[in-house]
Amino acid sequence: MELFSLSWEAWFTLGTILLMLVGLGATRIPPDFVFLGALGALLVGGVLDAGQALAGFSSSGMVTVGVLYVVVAGLKETGGLNWIGNGLLGRPKSQARGLLRLMLPVTALSAFLNNTPVVAMFIPVVGSWCRKMKFSPSHFLIPLSFASIFGGLCTLIGTSTNLVLNGLYQTRFQNEGLGFFEVSKIGIPCAVAGFVFVFLLSRKLIPERKPASAVFENPREYTLELSVKPGGAFDGKTIEGAGLHNLSDCFLAEIVRDGEVKGAVAPDEVLRGGDHLIFVGMIDSVKELRDLKGLEPATELLFELGGTRHERCLVEVVVSNTCPLLGKSIKKGNFRKQYNAVVIAVARNGERVRGKIGDIVLRAGDTLLVESHAGFIPRQRDSHDFFLVGEVEDSRPIRHAKAPLAIGILLLMVALAGTSVLSMLKASVLAALLMIALGCCSAGAARKSVEWQVLLVIGSALGIAAAMTETGLAEGLARGLISLAPGNPWASLGLVYAGTVVFTLLITNNAAAALIFPVAMETASSLGVSHMPFLMCVMMAASASFITPMGYQTNLMVYGPGGYHFSDYGRIGIPLTALLGAITIALVPLIWPF
């Protein structure tokens, strides 16, 4: 089909896609709105009927992506990912060992979990770990993102792109789709090569940067009181052995034991059950300490709030000059009874607040970190007792006891899908239901965990891809592609890979995969060769997006925390993309012959 012989529907679709690319690159309109707008134009213009336009939103690939967010939320709520991250990162003696200890678990996890939530969970873990080890986060966060992409290449569920393409493949050819480990045949060689490249060269290619948050860091230091749980993880350990000696942005100021205060605590001091530990540190450190298994808030009043502790959150409040508790200690003023909330930490204008939390006398301007139910915020937001009331993000207590259960559910999902006992969709739905039913994840947390913007982009892109196929636009573009390398499937494969990479620079990788898929399939049909090499080529190219922060969501997630410049990605991403492209184009036709 020559380009000039395309139907008006095909030209309308092409024009809509071009306008969509302009909207993505030249405006600040959110990507999901741009894609939905393009899909709406194709529907209103008569190119697609309602069923075709909405079919993408019922795609098995898109639904699986959404359900997997709930599975990861269960791991996050129980501390499963934190346990894995903190346990494996440890205290390496060099940056090279630290990089290895970071990349190995992230690559392994991302092979079985969607890499976006894995990176979201690891960013604060890596930031805290880097502060503790005196490492620069910029040397670890791009490798974190890239390692998650490498893991995503290795299995069908490693990245949403693989799931989206598998859904398209099932729909087009009316088959069962790819096996769980089918993509591993090319994904593992690419992941190994990319892993070695980043490990050996990232420190040379990625400059040291300072994140903006370090410049505008909140200097407020809280005094936090925790007690050692008798028989818990810290009972009988030394301060250093418990990992409480060199904390990030925090230090152990005192131990209160049997009414006696011990200051200047030595690292070899042995902790006992019932010890009260007084910490001083930033709010992120307070949250981190509060979630450690084996430590618990020292105030006995915390257990009088009622309800399950996981339903509570942390709230920052600033005491006003009209607060009725001014001049009274937190305990004697009966803060819990007055506000149905318990103070767990106090900050005062940069001063060190000494003593046990209950004995601190409140002053105007004191900042309190209180634990309470969600109703505290609307009740006190307009109160004259506090100048400021605001919830601390991600501050709900972790359900440590459920962590083994959550990890078991994940392993069950992988086993069922990997052995083809259940399809990937059914296995992920079962895992999500078990996470909620067994209390690993609350319904509210499950609802909040889903990245609806990502799903809207995927569903819209699938509809636009359907328009490309239905109107003949995909076939016309494929013939134009083949004309650049007439009769040569190897060269056509290389052009498909390059075209996919270029698209991922302009739009999201899922959308790029959905739009290139019909072109790749028509190219294979026109050449009279197998579709599998072209499908695998698109899978690898769409996920291997390392050149810009916008090309892949995990790249964008580490952009700010790492303090990176736009060009930092290209310095390491361009040679890495070329390396994986060469491996893919060389091996794919040998594994799945034309």
N, C-alpha and C positions, 0 to 999 in steps of 0.2 A: 504494500500500500504506500503510495507516494504521499508526501506530507500535504501537497496541495489538494489531494482528493479526500481529505478528512471531512467528516460530516460536520454540520454546524454544532452538534452536541459536543463533538470532540474539541472543536475550537473553543467553545464556551468553557469546557472543562480545563483546557490548557490556560486560558486567560484567567480563570478563577484561581488556579494553582499559582500562577505568576503573581497575581495580586496578593495572594496569601503569603508568598515569600517576601514580598515588599512589606506587608503588614508586620511580619515577624522581625524583619531586619531594620525597618526604618521608623517604627512606632513603639510606644510603650504599652500597647494593648496586650493584656495577658495572652499567652499562647493558646490557652483553651478557648478563649473568646474568638481568636482569629480562626482557629480550625472549625469551631462551631459555625462561625459566620460563613466560611467557605462551603461547608456542608449544607447550610441553609440556602445559600445561593443556588447550589445544584438542585436542591429539592424544589425551590420556588420556580427555577428556570425550566423545570420539566425534564431535566437530564436523569434524575432519579425519582422513583416513586417512594412513598413513605416506607414501605417494607425494605427497599434497598438502602435507603438512607439510614435507617435505624438498625439494620442487621449487624453492624459493627459493634453495637452496644450489647449484643447478646452473644458475641463471639466467645468461644470457650477460652481462648487465650487471654482476652481482656478480663473475663470473670476470674480466671485463675490468678492473675496478677492482683486483683482486688482482694481475693480471699487470703492470699499469702501475707498481705499486710497484717491481717488479724493474727496469723500464726506468729509472726515476728513480734507483734504487740504482746503476746503471751510470754515470750522469752524476755522481753524488756520489762514487763510488769513484775516478773518473778526474780529478776536479777540474773537470769541465765546467761545473757550476753555479757553483762558486767563481770560475772564470775569467770567466764571463759577469757575475757579480755585481760582482767587484772591478774588472773592466775598464770596466763601464758607470757605476758609482757615481762613480769619480774623485774630484776635489777641487773641488766646487762652491764658489762665492764667497758663497752665501747659503742659508738653509734652504729658501726657495721653490724654488731651482734643485735643491737636494739632493732635495727631495720629488719633483720632476718626474723626476729621474734614477733615483729608486728605483721610482716607480709605473709608469713606462713599460715597463721590462723585465719587471717582475713581472707586469703585465697581459698582456704579449705571451707570456711563458713559460706562464702559467697557462691560456692558450687551448689549448695543445697538451700540457700535462702536468697530471696531477692536482694541484690547488692545495695540498693538505695537505703533501706532501713538498717542494714548492717553498718554502712558508713555513718549514718546518722547516729547510731549507738556508739560507735568507736570514736567519733570526733572529740567529745568531752573526755573520754577515757584517755586518749592520746595526749590531749592538752594538759591534763592533770599529771600524767606520767612524764611528759617532757619537762614540766616545771620541777617535778621531783628529781629527775635525773640531770637537770641543767642542760637539756638538749634544745636545739632550735626546732619548733614545730614545723617550720617550712621544709625541713629535710625529711619529714615523715608524712605530711598530709597528702601531697601529690602521690607518693608511693602507696599510701593507704587507698586512695581512689583507684589508682591503676591496678593494685593487687585485687581489689574487689571486681574489677572488670575482667582480669585474668581468670578468677574463679568462675565468673559468670559464663565464660566461654566453654566451660568443661561439662556442663549438664544442661538438660532441657529446661530446668527451672532456675538456673543460675542467674538469668537476666530476663526481664519482661520482654525484651526483643525476641528472644528465642521462642517464648510462649506465643507471642503475637504471630510470628512467621509460621509456627507450627499450626496455629489455628487457621491461617490463610491457606496453608498447604492442605489441611484436612478438607476445607470447604471446596477448594478448587478441584481436587482429585477424588473427593468422596471416599477417603480411606481413614484408617485409624491414626494416621499421623506418625511422627517419629518416635522411636523408643527413647527411654529415659537417658541412656548413655550413647545414643547414636552420634550425637554431635561431639562426644568426647574424642572420637577418632581423629578429628582435626583440632578440636579445642584444646586438648592436653598438650600437643606439641607447640601450639601457639602460646599457651599459658606458660609453659616451661621456658621458652625462648624469651618471652617478654619479662618474666620474673628475673631471669639471669641478667638481662640487659639493664633493668631498673636497679637491681641490687648492686651491680658493678659500677654503673655510670651516673646514678641519680645525684650523688653527692658532688660530682663534678659539673653536672649540667643544670642543677637547680641551685640558684644562689640563696644565701641566707636572707630571709626577710623577717620583718617584725610586724605582727598583726596589729591592726588599728586598735583592737581592744586593749593592747598593752600600753598604748599611749593614753587612752581615756579610761584606764582601769579604775573601778570604784575602790577608793581607799578605805571604805568603811570596814572596820574589824569588829567581829562579834565575839563575845565571850559565850562559850557553849559548855554545858555540863552534861556529861554522859556517865553511865555507870557500867562496870564490867559485869556481864551476866554470869552468875555462878554456874560453873560447869560448861560455859560457852567456849567459843573459839579462842578467846584471849586469856581465859583463866589459867594461870600458871606459866604464861609466857613472859619473856622480858619485853621491855619497851621496844627495843630494837627488833627482837624476834617477831613481835606483833606488827611491825611496819609502822609504828607510831613515832619513830624518832625523827626521820627526815620527811616530813609531810610537805605537800605543795601549798604555799600561801597559808600556812597554819602551823602552830606549834603547841605542844603539850606544856602548859604553864605550871600546873600544880596537880598533885594527887591528894585527895582527902580520904584518909583511912582511919576508921574508928574515932572520928572527931579530930584527928591530928592532920594538919596541913603540911605537905611536903613540897617545897619549892625546888627549883633547879634540879629537876628529876634526871637521874643518871640513866644512860641507855641500858644498863644491865639490871635496872630495877625490875623485880618480878611483880607482875600484876596479880591481884587476888580478886575473887568474886566479891562483888559488893563495893569495890573501890569506886570512888567518884573522881572522874578525870575532868579537869578544867582546861579546855582548849581555847585558843585565841586565833581567829583567822577570818578569811573572806567568806562570802556567802556560798560560793561554789564548794569550798572546803567543808563548810558546815553541812551542806546537803550530802556530800560524799561520806563524811564521818557518820552522819545519822543513818545512812543506809548500810553501814558495815554490820555484818552478821557477828554477834558476840558483844556488841555495845548497844545500849538502850538509853533513852532519855532518863535522866536521874530523878526527875520529879515524879513522885508517886501520884500526883494529881492528874497526870496524863491518862491514867486508866479509869478516871471517873467521868470522862467525857461521854461515854456511851457509844454504842455502835462499833463497827469494825474499824480498826485503825487505818485500813487501806482507803476508807471513804474520806479521810481527812486530807488536808493540804497545808502547806506552809504559807503564811501571810505576813508581809512586812507592814508594820504600822509605826507612825511617828507620833509620840505622845504630845498632846497640845498643852498649852498653858492653862486650860480650863478642865483638864482631866481630874476627876474626883480622887484619884489615887496618888496625886503628887505628894511627895514627902513621906510616903508610906513604902514599906518594903513590898515586893511582889507577893510574898506569902501572907503578911499581915493584912494587906489591902484586899486579900481574897480575890485576886484577878480572875481565877477560874470561875468562881460563882458569879462575879459581876458580868463577865463577857462570854461565858461558856467556851473558853479558850485557855490554853496553857502556854506560858512563855517558856521557850526552850533556849533562847539566846538573846543577848543584849549588846547593842553598840552605842557608844557615847562620844560623838565629836572627836574621834581619833584617840580618845583617852583609853587607857587600859582599865576595864571595870573588874575589880578584884572580888573574890569570894564566890560563894554558892549563889546560884540564880535566885533562889527564893529570898535571900537576904539582901539583894540589891534594892536600894531605895530609888524610886523613880524620880526623874527630873524632866522638865519640859524639854523637848527636842530629842529625848532618847529614842532610838530606833529599836523596836522589839521584833523578834522573829517568833511568831506564835503558831501553834498547831491547833487547827479547829476544823469544823465541818464547813462545807461550802457556803452555808447560810450566813456565816460570820461576815462575809464581805458586803453583801447587800444591806445587812443590818447596820453596819458601822461606817459605810461609805459617806453618809451625810451626817455622821455623829460629830458633836463638838469635842468629843474626848480625844480624837486623833486628827492630826493634820493630813495624814496620807494613809490610805489603805490599799494594798495591792497584792495579788497572789503571786507567789514565786513560781516561775515556770518549772514544769516537770518535778514537782516537789512531793508527790504522793508517795507514801512509804512503800518500799519494795516487799513483796511477799516471798521472803527467802525460802520458806518451807515448801513452796510449790516449784522451786527451780528444778529439782530432779524430775518432777512430773512433766514440766514443760519440755525439758530436753528429751525425755522419753517419747512424748507425742511427736516431736520433730523427727526422731529416729524412726518411729513407726511410719510416718508419712513417707519418708525417703525409701524405707524398705518396701512398702506397698506399691509405690510408683516405680521404683527401680526394678522390681521383679514382675511388673505388669499385672499384678493381682488387681489393682485398680488403675484407672486412668489418672493422669496428673490432676485433672479437675476434681474428680471424686476423692482422691487422696487428700488434696489440700482442703476441700470442704469438710471432710471428716476431721482433719486436724484442727481446723478453726472451731468446729462445733465442740470438740473435746476441750480445747483451751478455755472456752466460755463455760461449758457445763461443769468442768472440774475446778473452776475457780482460779485458773491461771490468769485470766483476763476478764475484766468487767465488761459489761455491755457498752458502757459509756466509753471506755478506753478503746474497745474494738471499733466503735463508730468513729472516734477521732483519729484512729491510726490510718485509716484509708486515705490515700492521696487522690482525692477526687479530681484534681486538675489533671493529673497524669492519666487517669482513666478516661476523662473527657477527650483529651488529645488522642489517645489510642482509638477510641470508638469513632471519633470524627475522621481520623486518618484512614481507618478501614473503609468507611463509607466513600471517601474521596478516591481511594484505590479501586473500589468497585466501579466507580464512574469511569475511571481510566480504562478499565477492561471492557465495560459495556459499550462505550462509545467508539472503541477501536483506537483510542489514543495510545494505549500501551503498545499495541501492535505496530502503530506507525513509528513510535519512538524506538521500538526494538529493531525495526527494519533500518532506521537511520543509524542505529548503533552498529548493526551488522555490516552496513555499507563502509564503515571505517576499517573493518577487518574482514573482508568477504571470504566466507567459507572457512574461517579459522576459529574453531571453538576456544582454543587457548587464549588467543588475543581478545576474543569477545568476553571471555571470563575476566580477563584483566581489566577491560573497559567497564564491565559491570561493577567490579570491586572499586575501581577509581570513582565511578559515578556515585556509588553508595557513600563512599568516604566524603565526597564533596557535599552531598545532600546532608550528611550528619553535621557538617560545619555550618549549614544554613538553618536547619531545623532540628528538632529532637531526634534521637536515634530511632525511637519507635515509629515516629511518623515517617522518617526516611526509609525505614525498612518496608513499611506498608506501601509507600508510593513506588519504590523500586521493584518490589516483588512482582507485580504483573509484567513489568518491562523485562525482567530477568526470565520469567517463565515463557513469554512470547519469543524471546531471543532463542531459548533452547528449542522451542517448537519449530521455529523457522529454520534452525540449523539441522533439525532432525536428530538431536542428541538427547541424552538423559537430562531430566530436570534437576536431579540431585546435586550435581556439582555447582549449578547456579544458585540453588537454594542455600547450600552451605556457604558459598562465597558471600552471599548477601548477609547471612547470619554473622559471619566473622567480621565483615566490613562495617556493619551497622553497630556492632558492639565495640570494635576497635577504634574508638573515638578519643584520641589523646591530644589533639592539636590545639583545641580551644577550650576554655572553661564552659562554654555553652553547648558543646557537642554532646556532653553526657551529664546527666543530673548529678552524679557523684563528684564530677570535676567542679561543678558550680558550688556544691556544698562546702568544699574545702577551700574555695577561693578566698573568702573573707578571713576565716580563722587562720589561714596560713600566711596572710598578708602578701599574697602573690601579685605579680604584675601579669598582664595579659600575655606578654611574650614569653613568660616562664614556661608555659605549657608547650609552645611551639619548639623551644630549644630541646626538650626531651621527647616531645610527642611526634615531631616530623620523622626523625630517624626510626622511632619505635613503630610508627604506622607503616613505614616502608619495609621494615624487617618482617612484620607480621603479614603484610600483603604478599611479599615474595614467598614466604612459607606456605601461605594459603593457596596461592595460584599454582605453586609447584606440587603440593601434596594432594589437593582435593581431587583432581582427575585421576590420580593413582589409587585413591581410596574408593571413589565412586566413578568408575570409568564413563567416558562420554558414550 
